[in-house]
């Protein structure tokens, strides 16, 4: 099962991601920002609070993305 090893916030709602299977790339969060709970991520200070948790990434108010979603969308 793939896991997120590191997630670094970047400009324009992107995350620099490193996965446990050796894949690295950029995950663009912007397509999700107009979807319910993800709207809060539009605040840059809050977006930068991302942490690696439970194999994926998570923010303080429990918005999250699984490693599988990230791997599928990774560029």
PyMOL commands that set and color helices and strands:
alter all, ss='L'
color gray80, all
select helices_A, chain A and resi 11-13+30-32+36-42+44-47+67-73
alter helices_A, ss='H'
color red, helices_A
select strands_A, chain A and resi 4-9+14-19+24-28+51-53+56-58+64-65
alter strands_A, ss='S'
color yellow, strands_A
deselect
rebuild
show_as cartoon
